[in-house]
């Protein structure tokens, strides 16, 4: 049974054009071709990434945070209460008014004390400013290095300038060491993001992030063993071109360098829109949808790859909507913050907020510190 499933999964008609078999992609005459077994190394490499990340955040990101005067915000903890804790864990984090009244009777607290307990308890679960800075620093470092490395891999290739050459000789296209390592490192990194997603900072687009990571892993893996490598390198480099800008904007945001953050964000928004909503659909997707049909009839792998590309494109449209909302607030002089972030709740009405520095108490908080404003005059 398992052998039958295995044979069906690797049936040539699923992954390769008509009249081609896996035997056509066996190494010969010094030419090396992509094989599915090459991807096994990405799982231990993903674990290695997690180890490197741990030490990077400990010995690089944390000292950098201290240098930028990023400090932990003192949070008031919710006092132990078995009744409220059970409701919080099993029924919800934001009880309705009727539930507050019921919990008030069960716990012996007033309604205001119950609401205050839930505010503090929710804040306990929110990631600290330092945690956010560490995560952004790690991703910024990887995306910047990956983008530079990716450009080094593809900039001298003819298909970087002429998309039709992506399919020249397909699928009998041998690989070179730079392509191999570019693929293995990128795929390993996204595996590591998937492994750590439960402990990373959770934002409002948490489900979309999971879909993105899974779709990316499937796309990279499929494009490797189906020999869509030339298209794959272009797609990966294009995605890395804007990601490091977003992470750097977050870093300056957490450090309180508001003007610098806002300026980098505007650059990021421009690059994101151009790469994800113009170049990707009108150049890359056109390349993967139209040009292959000039060489061979459509097959399952062709449809599968382009469907996954469609999923990514839908996510890009969703994120572009959030980015444009933020850009509109910036241009119109309203507050600018990460639309995906979960705001930390304050208790200023109770006089119970923790100290956050001069004048910050009277301003709303986002990401554990005052939200960005484009009329902020602090010199960076």
Short mmCIF file of the C-alpha atoms (twelve columns), coordinates in Angstrom:
data_MODEL
# 
_entry.id   MODEL 
# 
loop_
_atom_site.group_PDB 
_atom_site.id 
_atom_site.type_symbol 
_atom_site.label_atom_id 
_atom_site.label_alt_id 
_atom_site.label_comp_id 
_atom_site.label_asym_id 
_atom_site.label_seq_id 
_atom_site.Cartn_x 
_atom_site.Cartn_y 
_atom_site.Cartn_z 
_atom_site.pdbx_PDB_model_num 
ATOM 1   C CA . UNK A 1   0.000   0.000  0.000   1 
ATOM 2   C CA . UNK A 2   2.712   2.483  1.001   1 
ATOM 3   C CA . UNK A 3   4.747   1.540  -2.045  1 
ATOM 4   C CA . UNK A 4   1.716   2.126  -4.256  1 
ATOM 5   C CA . UNK A 5   1.170   5.575  -2.747  1 
ATOM 6   C CA . UNK A 6   4.871   6.335  -3.131  1 
ATOM 7   C CA . UNK A 7   4.870   5.290  -6.776  1 
ATOM 8   C CA . UNK A 8   1.737   7.289  -7.495  1 
ATOM 9   C CA . UNK A 9   3.093   10.383 -5.756  1 
ATOM 10  C CA . UNK A 10  6.277   10.307 -7.843  1 
ATOM 11  C CA . UNK A 11  4.523   9.433  -11.092 1 
ATOM 12  C CA . UNK A 12  6.308   11.383 -13.833 1 
ATOM 13  C CA . UNK A 13  3.060   12.646 -15.342 1 
ATOM 14  C CA . UNK A 14  2.360   14.577 -12.163 1 
ATOM 15  C CA . UNK A 15  5.631   16.477 -11.972 1 
ATOM 16  C CA . UNK A 16  7.223   16.416 -15.430 1 
ATOM 17  C CA . UNK A 17  6.075   17.309 -18.965 1 
ATOM 18  C CA . UNK A 18  4.929   14.589 -21.320 1 
ATOM 19  C CA . UNK A 19  7.536   12.107 -22.670 1 
ATOM 20  C CA . UNK A 20  9.992   12.857 -19.847 1 
ATOM 21  C CA . UNK A 21  10.921  10.623 -16.910 1 
ATOM 22  C CA . UNK A 22  13.015  10.934 -13.762 1 
ATOM 23  C CA . UNK A 23  15.721  9.002  -15.589 1 
ATOM 24  C CA . UNK A 24  16.201  12.026 -17.840 1 
ATOM 25  C CA . UNK A 25  17.256  14.020 -14.765 1 
ATOM 26  C CA . UNK A 26  19.894  11.641 -13.436 1 
ATOM 27  C CA . UNK A 27  23.401  13.031 -13.041 1 
ATOM 28  C CA . UNK A 28  25.637  12.345 -16.038 1 
ATOM 29  C CA . UNK A 29  28.649  13.768 -17.861 1 
ATOM 30  C CA . UNK A 30  29.521  15.991 -14.924 1 
ATOM 31  C CA . UNK A 31  26.099  17.668 -14.962 1 
ATOM 32  C CA . UNK A 32  24.173  17.620 -11.669 1 
ATOM 33  C CA . UNK A 33  20.387  17.790 -11.550 1 
ATOM 34  C CA . UNK A 34  18.038  18.618 -8.682  1 
ATOM 35  C CA . UNK A 35  16.676  15.644 -6.735  1 
ATOM 36  C CA . UNK A 36  13.986  15.480 -4.070  1 
ATOM 37  C CA . UNK A 37  16.414  13.743 -1.710  1 
ATOM 38  C CA . UNK A 38  18.525  16.920 -1.677  1 
ATOM 39  C CA . UNK A 39  15.868  18.540 0.502   1 
ATOM 40  C CA . UNK A 40  16.384  16.179 3.440   1 
ATOM 41  C CA . UNK A 41  19.234  18.364 4.632   1 
ATOM 42  C CA . UNK A 42  16.888  21.318 5.159   1 
ATOM 43  C CA . UNK A 43  15.363  19.855 8.343   1 
ATOM 44  C CA . UNK A 44  18.631  19.599 10.307  1 
ATOM 45  C CA . UNK A 45  19.642  22.968 8.839   1 
ATOM 46  C CA . UNK A 46  16.384  24.428 10.154  1 
ATOM 47  C CA . UNK A 47  17.276  23.212 13.638  1 
ATOM 48  C CA . UNK A 48  20.732  24.747 13.179  1 
ATOM 49  C CA . UNK A 49  19.052  28.048 12.281  1 
ATOM 50  C CA . UNK A 50  17.087  27.920 15.534  1 
ATOM 51  C CA . UNK A 51  20.323  27.417 17.483  1 
ATOM 52  C CA . UNK A 52  22.061  30.249 15.607  1 
ATOM 53  C CA . UNK A 53  19.032  32.459 16.225  1 
ATOM 54  C CA . UNK A 54  19.158  31.755 19.972  1 
ATOM 55  C CA . UNK A 55  22.788  32.823 20.254  1 
ATOM 56  C CA . UNK A 56  22.279  35.763 17.863  1 
ATOM 57  C CA . UNK A 57  19.427  37.134 19.943  1 
ATOM 58  C CA . UNK A 58  21.389  36.575 23.151  1 
ATOM 59  C CA . UNK A 59  24.803  37.942 22.147  1 
ATOM 60  C CA . UNK A 60  23.987  40.358 19.297  1 
ATOM 61  C CA . UNK A 61  20.387  41.567 19.461  1 
ATOM 62  C CA . UNK A 62  20.220  41.979 23.239  1 
ATOM 63  C CA . UNK A 63  23.409  44.110 23.524  1 
ATOM 64  C CA . UNK A 64  22.217  46.128 20.527  1 
ATOM 65  C CA . UNK A 65  18.897  46.719 22.296  1 
ATOM 66  C CA . UNK A 66  20.746  47.912 25.382  1 
ATOM 67  C CA . UNK A 67  22.845  50.236 23.220  1 
ATOM 68  C CA . UNK A 68  19.639  51.729 21.789  1 
ATOM 69  C CA . UNK A 69  18.202  52.062 25.297  1 
ATOM 70  C CA . UNK A 70  15.400  49.572 24.668  1 
ATOM 71  C CA . UNK A 71  14.186  48.524 28.082  1 
ATOM 72  C CA . UNK A 72  11.555  46.151 29.328  1 
ATOM 73  C CA . UNK A 73  8.291   47.798 30.334  1 
ATOM 74  C CA . UNK A 74  7.291   47.006 33.900  1 
ATOM 75  C CA . UNK A 75  3.939   45.275 33.812  1 
ATOM 76  C CA . UNK A 76  1.493   44.831 36.650  1 
ATOM 77  C CA . UNK A 77  0.707   41.142 36.970  1 
ATOM 78  C CA . UNK A 78  -2.764  39.795 37.558  1 
ATOM 79  C CA . UNK A 79  -3.012  38.364 41.093  1 
ATOM 80  C CA . UNK A 80  -3.660  34.598 41.288  1 
ATOM 81  C CA . UNK A 81  -7.346  33.781 40.983  1 
ATOM 82  C CA . UNK A 82  -8.428  30.259 40.105  1 
ATOM 83  C CA . UNK A 83  -11.926 31.222 38.932  1 
ATOM 84  C CA . UNK A 84  -10.790 33.983 36.587  1 
ATOM 85  C CA . UNK A 85  -7.797  31.985 35.341  1 
ATOM 86  C CA . UNK A 86  -10.000 29.035 34.427  1 
ATOM 87  C CA . UNK A 87  -12.361 31.285 32.483  1 
ATOM 88  C CA . UNK A 88  -9.419  33.006 30.773  1 
ATOM 89  C CA . UNK A 89  -7.936  29.708 29.605  1 
ATOM 90  C CA . UNK A 90  -11.143 27.917 28.630  1 
ATOM 91  C CA . UNK A 91  -13.808 30.467 27.689  1 
ATOM 92  C CA . UNK A 92  -12.128 33.607 26.445  1 
ATOM 93  C CA . UNK A 93  -9.807  36.489 27.203  1 
ATOM 94  C CA . UNK A 94  -12.409 39.253 26.918  1 
ATOM 95  C CA . UNK A 95  -15.555 38.413 28.898  1 
ATOM 96  C CA . UNK A 96  -18.807 40.137 28.042  1 
ATOM 97  C CA . UNK A 97  -20.610 42.308 30.569  1 
ATOM 98  C CA . UNK A 98  -22.929 39.505 31.660  1 
ATOM 99  C CA . UNK A 99  -19.934 37.206 32.106  1 
ATOM 100 C CA . UNK A 100 -18.115 39.875 34.111  1 
ATOM 101 C CA . UNK A 101 -21.070 40.093 36.491  1 
ATOM 102 C CA . UNK A 102 -21.179 36.306 36.867  1 
ATOM 103 C CA . UNK A 103 -17.417 36.128 37.465  1 
ATOM 104 C CA . UNK A 104 -17.734 38.948 39.972  1 
ATOM 105 C CA . UNK A 105 -20.164 36.891 42.046  1 
ATOM 106 C CA . UNK A 106 -18.078 33.709 41.718  1 
ATOM 107 C CA . UNK A 107 -14.758 35.352 42.614  1 
ATOM 108 C CA . UNK A 108 -15.956 37.797 45.246  1 
ATOM 109 C CA . UNK A 109 -14.478 40.755 43.326  1 
ATOM 110 C CA . UNK A 110 -16.178 43.839 42.019  1 
ATOM 111 C CA . UNK A 111 -16.925 44.152 38.303  1 
ATOM 112 C CA . UNK A 112 -14.182 46.754 37.921  1 
ATOM 113 C CA . UNK A 113 -11.663 44.482 39.645  1 
ATOM 114 C CA . UNK A 114 -12.601 41.624 37.299  1 
ATOM 115 C CA . UNK A 115 -12.113 43.849 34.236  1 
ATOM 116 C CA . UNK A 116 -8.807  45.073 35.632  1 
ATOM 117 C CA . UNK A 117 -7.661  41.477 36.245  1 
ATOM 118 C CA . UNK A 118 -8.414  40.516 32.634  1 
ATOM 119 C CA . UNK A 119 -6.560  43.590 31.300  1 
ATOM 120 C CA . UNK A 120 -3.469  42.694 33.299  1 
ATOM 121 C CA . UNK A 121 -3.746  39.018 32.380  1 
ATOM 122 C CA . UNK A 122 -3.958  39.827 28.653  1 
ATOM 123 C CA . UNK A 123 -0.946  42.108 28.953  1 
ATOM 124 C CA . UNK A 124 1.030   39.291 30.589  1 
ATOM 125 C CA . UNK A 125 0.582   37.203 27.442  1 
ATOM 126 C CA . UNK A 126 1.712   39.955 25.109  1 
ATOM 127 C CA . UNK A 127 5.358   39.817 23.978  1 
ATOM 128 C CA . UNK A 128 7.774   42.286 25.489  1 
ATOM 129 C CA . UNK A 129 9.406   45.091 23.546  1 
ATOM 130 C CA . UNK A 130 12.783  43.381 23.852  1 
ATOM 131 C CA . UNK A 131 11.400  40.135 22.449  1 
ATOM 132 C CA . UNK A 132 9.996   42.001 19.459  1 
ATOM 133 C CA . UNK A 133 13.295  43.782 18.859  1 
ATOM 134 C CA . UNK A 134 15.260  40.521 19.015  1 
ATOM 135 C CA . UNK A 135 12.945  38.850 16.519  1 
ATOM 136 C CA . UNK A 136 13.047  41.809 14.122  1 
ATOM 137 C CA . UNK A 137 16.866  41.949 14.379  1 
ATOM 138 C CA . UNK A 138 17.216  38.272 13.504  1 
ATOM 139 C CA . UNK A 139 14.877  38.482 10.520  1 
ATOM 140 C CA . UNK A 140 16.462  41.713 9.305   1 
ATOM 141 C CA . UNK A 141 19.900  40.099 9.376   1 
ATOM 142 C CA . UNK A 142 18.778  37.002 7.493   1 
ATOM 143 C CA . UNK A 143 16.687  38.787 4.865   1 
ATOM 144 C CA . UNK A 144 19.436  41.303 4.117   1 
ATOM 145 C CA . UNK A 145 22.103  38.600 3.737   1 
ATOM 146 C CA . UNK A 146 19.700  36.402 1.737   1 
ATOM 147 C CA . UNK A 147 18.836  39.250 -0.629  1 
ATOM 148 C CA . UNK A 148 22.500  40.098 -1.263  1 
ATOM 149 C CA . UNK A 149 23.354  36.412 -1.729  1 
ATOM 150 C CA . UNK A 150 20.354  35.861 -3.988  1 
ATOM 151 C CA . UNK A 151 21.286  38.756 -6.226  1 
ATOM 152 C CA . UNK A 152 24.840  37.417 -6.423  1 
ATOM 153 C CA . UNK A 153 23.417  34.062 -7.542  1 
ATOM 154 C CA . UNK A 154 21.156  35.397 -10.311 1 
ATOM 155 C CA . UNK A 155 22.522  38.769 -11.455 1 
ATOM 156 C CA . UNK A 156 24.938  37.239 -13.960 1 
ATOM 157 C CA . UNK A 157 22.418  34.735 -15.334 1 
ATOM 158 C CA . UNK A 158 20.806  35.408 -18.742 1 
ATOM 159 C CA . UNK A 159 17.296  34.613 -17.434 1 
ATOM 160 C CA . UNK A 160 17.581  37.508 -14.989 1 
ATOM 161 C CA . UNK A 161 17.338  39.826 -17.993 1 
ATOM 162 C CA . UNK A 162 15.300  37.685 -20.404 1 
ATOM 163 C CA . UNK A 163 12.445  35.733 -18.800 1 
ATOM 164 C CA . UNK A 164 12.068  33.408 -21.769 1 
ATOM 165 C CA . UNK A 165 15.485  31.934 -20.982 1 
ATOM 166 C CA . UNK A 166 14.052  30.623 -17.702 1 
ATOM 167 C CA . UNK A 167 12.550  27.790 -19.755 1 
ATOM 168 C CA . UNK A 168 15.371  27.329 -22.250 1 
ATOM 169 C CA . UNK A 169 16.090  23.584 -22.276 1 
ATOM 170 C CA . UNK A 170 13.558  22.826 -19.548 1 
ATOM 171 C CA . UNK A 171 13.445  20.458 -17.730 1 
ATOM 172 C CA . UNK A 172 16.928  19.231 -18.631 1 
ATOM 173 C CA . UNK A 173 18.601  22.077 -16.732 1 
ATOM 174 C CA . UNK A 174 21.545  21.248 -14.511 1 
ATOM 175 C CA . UNK A 175 22.130  23.018 -11.204 1 
ATOM 176 C CA . UNK A 176 25.220  24.767 -9.875  1 
ATOM 177 C CA . UNK A 177 26.457  24.909 -6.249  1 
ATOM 178 C CA . UNK A 178 25.325  28.515 -5.705  1 
ATOM 179 C CA . UNK A 179 21.746  27.616 -6.679  1 
ATOM 180 C CA . UNK A 180 21.845  24.547 -4.450  1 
ATOM 181 C CA . UNK A 181 22.930  26.441 -1.350  1 
ATOM 182 C CA . UNK A 182 20.603  29.363 -2.033  1 
ATOM 183 C CA . UNK A 183 17.687  26.945 -2.134  1 
ATOM 184 C CA . UNK A 184 18.734  24.901 0.895   1 
ATOM 185 C CA . UNK A 185 19.317  27.974 3.070   1 
ATOM 186 C CA . UNK A 186 16.066  29.685 2.084   1 
ATOM 187 C CA . UNK A 187 14.009  26.536 2.584   1 
ATOM 188 C CA . UNK A 188 15.715  25.798 5.908   1 
ATOM 189 C CA . UNK A 189 14.985  29.315 7.139   1 
ATOM 190 C CA . UNK A 190 11.281  29.015 6.348   1 
ATOM 191 C CA . UNK A 191 11.170  25.635 8.076   1 
ATOM 192 C CA . UNK A 192 12.710  27.320 11.132  1 
ATOM 193 C CA . UNK A 193 10.047  30.060 11.011  1 
ATOM 194 C CA . UNK A 194 7.343   27.408 10.914  1 
ATOM 195 C CA . UNK A 195 8.930   25.524 13.833  1 
ATOM 196 C CA . UNK A 196 9.152   28.677 15.955  1 
ATOM 197 C CA . UNK A 197 5.862   30.300 14.979  1 
ATOM 198 C CA . UNK A 198 4.147   29.207 18.206  1 
ATOM 199 C CA . UNK A 199 6.720   31.074 20.321  1 
ATOM 200 C CA . UNK A 200 7.256   34.060 18.012  1 
ATOM 201 C CA . UNK A 201 5.383   37.349 18.288  1 
ATOM 202 C CA . UNK A 202 1.751   36.721 17.306  1 
ATOM 203 C CA . UNK A 203 0.041   39.403 15.249  1 
ATOM 204 C CA . UNK A 204 -3.425  39.775 13.810  1 
ATOM 205 C CA . UNK A 205 -2.362  38.059 10.595  1 
ATOM 206 C CA . UNK A 206 -1.140  34.966 12.464  1 
ATOM 207 C CA . UNK A 207 -3.216  32.588 10.308  1 
ATOM 208 C CA . UNK A 208 -2.077  34.320 7.119   1 
ATOM 209 C CA . UNK A 209 1.532   33.971 8.275   1 
ATOM 210 C CA . UNK A 210 1.090   30.217 8.713   1 
ATOM 211 C CA . UNK A 211 -0.485  29.950 5.249   1 
ATOM 212 C CA . UNK A 212 2.395   31.993 3.825   1 
ATOM 213 C CA . UNK A 213 5.095   29.841 5.432   1 
ATOM 214 C CA . UNK A 214 3.431   26.582 4.351   1 
ATOM 215 C CA . UNK A 215 2.839   27.840 0.796   1 
ATOM 216 C CA . UNK A 216 6.432   29.073 0.582   1 
ATOM 217 C CA . UNK A 217 7.840   25.749 1.801   1 
ATOM 218 C CA . UNK A 218 5.671   23.834 -0.702  1 
ATOM 219 C CA . UNK A 219 6.624   26.172 -3.549  1 
ATOM 220 C CA . UNK A 220 10.353  26.035 -2.856  1 
ATOM 221 C CA . UNK A 221 10.281  22.248 -2.425  1 
ATOM 222 C CA . UNK A 222 8.212   21.626 -5.549  1 
ATOM 223 C CA . UNK A 223 10.232  24.030 -7.677  1 
ATOM 224 C CA . UNK A 224 13.375  22.157 -6.649  1 
ATOM 225 C CA . UNK A 225 12.424  18.591 -7.470  1 
ATOM 226 C CA . UNK A 226 10.401  19.634 -10.566 1 
ATOM 227 C CA . UNK A 227 13.418  21.681 -11.730 1 
ATOM 228 C CA . UNK A 228 11.669  25.062 -11.689 1 
ATOM 229 C CA . UNK A 229 14.896  26.335 -10.139 1 
ATOM 230 C CA . UNK A 230 15.512  29.323 -12.393 1 
ATOM 231 C CA . UNK A 231 12.031  30.692 -11.702 1 
ATOM 232 C CA . UNK A 232 12.426  29.815 -8.028  1 
ATOM 233 C CA . UNK A 233 15.610  31.857 -7.580  1 
ATOM 234 C CA . UNK A 234 13.926  34.889 -9.143  1 
ATOM 235 C CA . UNK A 235 10.904  34.554 -6.853  1 
ATOM 236 C CA . UNK A 236 12.970  34.160 -3.679  1 
ATOM 237 C CA . UNK A 237 15.195  37.160 -4.444  1 
ATOM 238 C CA . UNK A 238 12.146  39.281 -5.244  1 
ATOM 239 C CA . UNK A 239 10.552  38.445 -1.874  1 
ATOM 240 C CA . UNK A 240 13.734  39.157 0.082   1 
ATOM 241 C CA . UNK A 241 14.080  42.581 -1.569  1 
ATOM 242 C CA . UNK A 242 11.497  44.228 0.699   1 
ATOM 243 C CA . UNK A 243 11.415  42.030 3.809   1 
ATOM 244 C CA . UNK A 244 14.615  43.403 5.327   1 
ATOM 245 C CA . UNK A 245 13.251  46.953 5.003   1 
ATOM 246 C CA . UNK A 246 10.171  46.067 7.037   1 
ATOM 247 C CA . UNK A 247 12.238  44.425 9.759   1 
ATOM 248 C CA . UNK A 248 14.615  47.395 9.957   1 
ATOM 249 C CA . UNK A 249 11.623  49.757 10.287  1 
ATOM 250 C CA . UNK A 250 10.380  47.651 13.192  1 
ATOM 251 C CA . UNK A 251 13.778  47.828 14.861  1 
ATOM 252 C CA . UNK A 252 13.856  51.630 14.701  1 
ATOM 253 C CA . UNK A 253 10.232  51.712 15.852  1 
ATOM 254 C CA . UNK A 254 11.036  49.694 18.971  1 
ATOM 255 C CA . UNK A 255 14.089  51.903 19.572  1 
ATOM 256 C CA . UNK A 256 11.933  55.027 19.470  1 
ATOM 257 C CA . UNK A 257 13.561  56.500 16.337  1 
ATOM 258 C CA . UNK A 258 10.219  57.551 14.928  1 
ATOM 259 C CA . UNK A 259 11.298  59.675 11.959  1 
ATOM 260 C CA . UNK A 260 13.769  57.032 10.791  1 
ATOM 261 C CA . UNK A 261 11.120  54.329 11.174  1 
ATOM 262 C CA . UNK A 262 8.558   56.318 9.200   1 
ATOM 263 C CA . UNK A 263 10.994  57.068 6.371   1 
ATOM 264 C CA . UNK A 264 12.096  53.433 6.061   1 
ATOM 265 C CA . UNK A 265 8.475   52.333 6.136   1 
ATOM 266 C CA . UNK A 266 7.626   54.565 3.178   1 
ATOM 267 C CA . UNK A 267 10.563  53.096 1.231   1 
ATOM 268 C CA . UNK A 268 9.410   49.603 2.205   1 
ATOM 269 C CA . UNK A 269 5.852   50.331 1.059   1 
ATOM 270 C CA . UNK A 270 7.075   51.527 -2.338  1 
ATOM 271 C CA . UNK A 271 9.367   48.524 -2.821  1 
ATOM 272 C CA . UNK A 272 6.661   46.107 -1.643  1 
ATOM 273 C CA . UNK A 273 4.026   47.481 -4.027  1 
ATOM 274 C CA . UNK A 274 6.416   47.459 -6.989  1 
ATOM 275 C CA . UNK A 275 7.809   43.974 -6.370  1 
ATOM 276 C CA . UNK A 276 4.712   42.124 -5.096  1 
ATOM 277 C CA . UNK A 277 1.918   43.822 -7.048  1 
ATOM 278 C CA . UNK A 278 3.702   44.744 -10.285 1 
ATOM 279 C CA . UNK A 279 6.825   42.665 -10.967 1 
ATOM 280 C CA . UNK A 280 5.529   39.412 -9.464  1 
ATOM 281 C CA . UNK A 281 2.167   39.209 -11.281 1 
ATOM 282 C CA . UNK A 282 3.089   40.914 -14.545 1 
ATOM 283 C CA . UNK A 283 6.593   39.506 -15.032 1 
ATOM 284 C CA . UNK A 284 7.137   36.427 -12.878 1 
ATOM 285 C CA . UNK A 285 3.619   34.971 -13.002 1 
ATOM 286 C CA . UNK A 286 3.419   35.758 -16.709 1 
ATOM 287 C CA . UNK A 287 6.695   33.895 -17.103 1 
ATOM 288 C CA . UNK A 288 5.424   30.798 -15.262 1 
ATOM 289 C CA . UNK A 289 1.937   30.830 -16.793 1 
ATOM 290 C CA . UNK A 290 2.523   31.708 -20.464 1 
ATOM 291 C CA . UNK A 291 6.038   30.773 -21.557 1 
ATOM 292 C CA . UNK A 292 5.948   27.075 -20.487 1 
ATOM 293 C CA . UNK A 293 2.932   26.453 -22.733 1 
ATOM 294 C CA . UNK A 294 5.043   27.445 -25.724 1 
ATOM 295 C CA . UNK A 295 7.266   24.408 -25.022 1 
ATOM 296 C CA . UNK A 296 4.963   21.660 -23.728 1 
ATOM 297 C CA . UNK A 297 1.308   20.941 -22.849 1 
ATOM 298 C CA . UNK A 298 0.136   21.873 -19.366 1 
ATOM 299 C CA . UNK A 299 0.492   19.126 -16.765 1 
ATOM 300 C CA . UNK A 300 -0.329  18.748 -13.056 1 
ATOM 301 C CA . UNK A 301 2.935   20.290 -11.864 1 
ATOM 302 C CA . UNK A 302 2.312   23.352 -14.022 1 
ATOM 303 C CA . UNK A 303 -1.140  23.885 -12.487 1 
ATOM 304 C CA . UNK A 304 0.064   23.106 -8.970  1 
ATOM 305 C CA . UNK A 305 2.969   25.551 -9.068  1 
ATOM 306 C CA . UNK A 306 0.873   28.397 -10.439 1 
ATOM 307 C CA . UNK A 307 -1.978  27.746 -7.991  1 
ATOM 308 C CA . UNK A 308 0.479   28.075 -5.094  1 
ATOM 309 C CA . UNK A 309 1.805   31.253 -6.679  1 
ATOM 310 C CA . UNK A 310 -1.787  32.474 -6.757  1 
ATOM 311 C CA . UNK A 311 -2.116  31.833 -3.014  1 
ATOM 312 C CA . UNK A 312 0.979   33.931 -2.374  1 
ATOM 313 C CA . UNK A 313 -0.352  36.680 -4.614  1 
ATOM 314 C CA . UNK A 314 -3.608  36.827 -2.660  1 
ATOM 315 C CA . UNK A 315 -1.615  37.171 0.573   1 
ATOM 316 C CA . UNK A 316 0.410   39.972 -1.013  1 
ATOM 317 C CA . UNK A 317 -2.820  41.817 -1.879  1 
ATOM 318 C CA . UNK A 318 -4.021  41.394 1.715   1 
ATOM 319 C CA . UNK A 319 -0.753  42.750 3.142   1 
ATOM 320 C CA . UNK A 320 -0.675  45.556 0.571   1 
ATOM 321 C CA . UNK A 321 -4.089  46.636 1.861   1 
ATOM 322 C CA . UNK A 322 -2.695  46.848 5.420   1 
ATOM 323 C CA . UNK A 323 0.385   48.724 4.185   1 
ATOM 324 C CA . UNK A 324 -1.702  51.259 2.254   1 
ATOM 325 C CA . UNK A 325 -3.876  51.833 5.313   1 
ATOM 326 C CA . UNK A 326 -0.763  52.633 7.322   1 
ATOM 327 C CA . UNK A 327 0.610   54.845 4.546   1 
ATOM 328 C CA . UNK A 328 -2.690  56.740 4.390   1 
ATOM 329 C CA . UNK A 329 -2.520  57.430 8.128   1 
ATOM 330 C CA . UNK A 330 1.048   58.652 7.721   1 
ATOM 331 C CA . UNK A 331 0.200   60.986 4.836   1 
ATOM 332 C CA . UNK A 332 -2.912  62.393 6.499   1 
ATOM 333 C CA . UNK A 333 -1.087  63.076 9.758   1 
ATOM 334 C CA . UNK A 334 -2.790  60.338 11.764  1 
ATOM 335 C CA . UNK A 335 -1.040  57.726 13.849  1 
ATOM 336 C CA . UNK A 336 1.143   55.181 12.105  1 
ATOM 337 C CA . UNK A 337 1.574   51.744 13.621  1 
ATOM 338 C CA . UNK A 338 1.853   48.132 12.560  1 
ATOM 339 C CA . UNK A 339 -1.723  47.238 11.560  1 
ATOM 340 C CA . UNK A 340 -0.999  43.629 12.506  1 
ATOM 341 C CA . UNK A 341 0.127   44.409 16.063  1 
ATOM 342 C CA . UNK A 342 -1.920  43.754 19.157  1 
ATOM 343 C CA . UNK A 343 -2.009  46.896 21.288  1 
ATOM 344 C CA . UNK A 344 -1.087  46.704 24.924  1 
ATOM 345 C CA . UNK A 345 -3.932  47.825 27.139  1 
ATOM 346 C CA . UNK A 346 -3.388  50.566 29.698  1 
ATOM 347 C CA . UNK A 347 -5.044  51.251 33.008  1 
ATOM 348 C CA . UNK A 348 -4.569  55.011 32.993  1 
ATOM 349 C CA . UNK A 349 -8.153  55.521 34.111  1 
ATOM 350 C CA . UNK A 350 -7.295  53.614 37.256  1 
ATOM 351 C CA . UNK A 351 -3.943  55.314 37.742  1 
ATOM 352 C CA . UNK A 352 -2.289  51.916 37.564  1 
ATOM 353 C CA . UNK A 353 -0.206  52.064 34.434  1 
ATOM 354 C CA . UNK A 354 3.451   51.120 34.713  1 
ATOM 355 C CA . UNK A 355 6.020   53.832 34.167  1 
ATOM 356 C CA . UNK A 356 7.160   54.148 30.572  1 
ATOM 357 C CA . UNK A 357 9.131   57.343 30.661  1 
ATOM 358 C CA . UNK A 358 8.471   61.058 30.510  1 
ATOM 359 C CA . UNK A 359 5.120   61.998 29.048  1 
ATOM 360 C CA . UNK A 360 4.396   58.578 27.624  1 
ATOM 361 C CA . UNK A 361 1.623   57.746 30.059  1 
ATOM 362 C CA . UNK A 362 -0.886  59.989 28.378  1 
ATOM 363 C CA . UNK A 363 -0.413  58.488 24.933  1 
ATOM 364 C CA . UNK A 364 -1.854  55.198 23.639  1 
ATOM 365 C CA . UNK A 365 0.550   52.293 23.478  1 
ATOM 366 C CA . UNK A 366 1.344   49.961 20.589  1 
ATOM 367 C CA . UNK A 367 3.998   47.274 20.642  1 
ATOM 368 C CA . UNK A 368 4.692   48.199 24.237  1 
ATOM 369 C CA . UNK A 369 5.569   51.869 23.589  1 
ATOM 370 C CA . UNK A 370 3.910   55.070 22.331  1 
ATOM 371 C CA . UNK A 371 2.491   54.707 18.834  1 
ATOM 372 C CA . UNK A 372 4.187   56.418 15.933  1 
ATOM 373 C CA . UNK A 373 3.099   59.834 14.761  1 
ATOM 374 C CA . UNK A 374 4.364   61.605 11.703  1 
ATOM 375 C CA . UNK A 375 4.371   64.960 13.502  1 
ATOM 376 C CA . UNK A 376 6.767   63.691 16.135  1 
ATOM 377 C CA . UNK A 377 9.682   66.113 16.285  1 
ATOM 378 C CA . UNK A 378 12.270  64.066 18.087  1 
ATOM 379 C CA . UNK A 379 15.612  64.169 16.328  1 
ATOM 380 C CA . UNK A 380 16.870  60.783 15.209  1 
# 
